[in-house]
Amino acid sequence: MTAFGGYAGRILRIDLTRNTVDIQDTADLLPDWYGGRAMAARIAFDIIRPGTGAFSPENPLMIFTGPLTGTSAPFSGRTTVCGLSAQGHPHEWYTRSSFGGHWGPALKHSGFDGLVITGRAPRPVSIRIDQGRCTVEDASGLWGLGMYETQKRLMDGPGWRVLAIGPAGENLCRIAIIATETESASGQGGFGAVMGSKNLKAIAVRGTLPLPVYDPERFRLVCDLVRAEAHGSHGWPHEPKLDPHRVRMFGQKFQACTQGCAVRCYDARFYTSVPAVLSPGRKLSGQMDCVAGLFPGIPNSFYDWKLGFEAGFEVGQIANDEGLNHWEILIGMVPWLRSLKDEGSLKEVDGVPIDVDDPVFWQHLLMGISRREGRVRNALAEGTVRASHELGVGGESMDRLFTAWGYAGHWDGHGDHINYVFHPYWIVSALQWAIDTRDPISSAHGYAQNIMGWSRICSPVHGLSWERIKEVSARVYGTTDAADPRSGYGAKAIAAAWHGNRSVMKDSLTVGDQVFPRIYSNRTEDNFARAGDMEGPTFERHMFNALTGIGWTDAEMDAASARVLSLERRLLIRNFGRCRADDESVIPYFQRPENLVNPFIGHPMSLDPQAFREQLSELYALRGWDDQGKPLS
Amino acid sequence: MGNLRLCVNPVPCTGCMNCAVVCAQGRAGDHVPGASAIAVLLDPFGGEHGHVYCRQCDSPACAAACASGAISRDPLTGAMVIGYDLCVRCGACVSACPFGAMFWRDDPGLPVKCDLCSGAPRCVAACRFGVIRFLSPGDPEFAFRGMPDSEQDALPGRGEG
């Protein structure tokens, strides 16, 4: 046990080569490395040597909860995966990827804050952790199974939660996921392939062990207040409704994409009865979250293929079961294939014509990628960016769709056409992308998505005026420039630095990214989020302090999070030679015209390289890094 | 005597587990899943989550099975409550409950049941989806069945709270 509340107190270190299990005291890392991503960074810096690759047995697959995971803190069921990434490009950079569901709380209640898995088992294995006991079991009979069947076979009764890979992970697809339930996935990063490279098929956990709370009364009060303050989906001002047609036809219902969720969500929907198209006569059930809503196609949009709901749902379930990354497929790969077809450089995929309106094509594509069948699909299993190089096609469209590091665009105003963001807000996204090793938005929705969602562009009825958004944001960033639609490059580094620290905080505590940080509100007169004696941006810290007893101030929590980013940066410099030139490699992507025009400007904007470089220098300075992006301490 | 009871409509349940988690926290202070007096049986592949909770029966089998007379009705809330000063930890009540809603907490080894939080159930407050409500059995919206429809309904087993 640790001296602090909220922690299980032990970290499991499993070497699959030697078939050994060791215990590390969580207390070794506290309080500085205060949770999931922070703990993983500390361990990674110590044990990942230069020259180690994503598929090296020495690459640690680190799966961590945080102090809030498994408690009554709202939106706190998430788990963070860290290690060298298979998807990373041009290097298999160190990165992270989190998932929801109910697995993390079960790990905590089984007595462990996290797992550090190294080595490579001589044959397929699974790990079973039950009330503090860990066993490594033969999984030869599970190898080749889809994710759903794998989980079902390992759920020996109530309370078991299973994390698994599908055939994509087994076959080292660089876009393979690790997932639990039907659609809670560590999607980006290719960690499914890292897990597959260790011959590790699944991790089953069960536990009902207690977690200590430092100040139970205060913690209960704080959690109740934060839960009651929760607004709509994504922390936005309005709550979505179910689609009556889909309720009637397919059993649509709201679903918590992670334990502790307390809102109706645009993204997380469960369907209990969807007629299959590719397998007539079958009824399918499962979650359809977030970007998966694009599988059916959306008329009059960039993603206007015509699978229809039933076929789209079924294709999405295939992607889940095979263990493939939805974002890569829907935002990057399929639009890229469609552009290749349009320009005539690729007309078919291993004998099947590219037809994105045909579910048979999608099935052929996805199942062939996960099983590495055929020349094109085997190349695509390397991720679209590597496939483009290998196949020698589609470089120009690749540059339009994929922002950096092997990842398709996301809230950056260019490659991703589903999120509404315009200049100057995507400048902050550009800064976030520049210093990261993956799509940074998974734990950084709090800036662009928050502002756009609270604006009257996205929320005409319940949204806020731009003047009010500026006033509220000034309380957070110290200047109205950070959220002013007319502010250009002003203060964008400040926002990028602030949200970078919040990204670490969310991945470390853990809490849901779509909801935190809470900034804007329609329940206070000045529209600044508050609950009880707490201001919105401090909710996470108040929960953390009441739970753990660590008692940090905002500045101390911020400094602890910034320390994690600096340590991750030092690892990248030491192991991969990361430098400013790497960071600036995102500039050409953002020099293209934006997708959505700022109404105060009236014409499409693109990145000004010089102004961006100045902001990048300022971001380095705010991080305590030198002008080449090297941490000074 | 209070006559409000928990009323569960499982259809809109999202599986967030807030009801079970806040119940455990409210009862034990720490986060002890075994301390929860309501359980959610997650159905991750079918999406139809089940709930194990006390009906505060008119003729409670738990009280009838308790030889030491430790289970009695709270005159203020109408909830059946355990008097731990009389409870001998025999577990007969746990076996007797037809709904599986009398739970056994391994550490320190005692039965756990819903006491309606002295008339303000925390699970109801924590549920944002109207799955768990606190209603009079006479309320038209009350879905109280009184007795199980089948043995399978009656004995869902130890929950997952």
Interface residues (C-beta under 8 A of the other chain):
Chain A: G70 T71 S72 P74 G77 G101 H102 P105 H109 Y148 Q151 K152 P158 G159 T180 E181 T182 G207 T208 P210 L211 P212 V213 P216 F219 R220 C223 D224 R227 A230 G251 K253 F254 Q255 A256 Q259 G260 C261 A262 V263 R264 A268 F270 Y271 T272 S285 G286 Q287
Chain B: V11 P12 T14 G15 C16 M17 N18 V21 V22 A24 Q25 G26 A28 G29 D30 H31 V32 P33 G34 L41 L42 P44 F45 G46 G47 E48 D106 D107 A125 A126 R128 F129 G157 R158 G159 E160
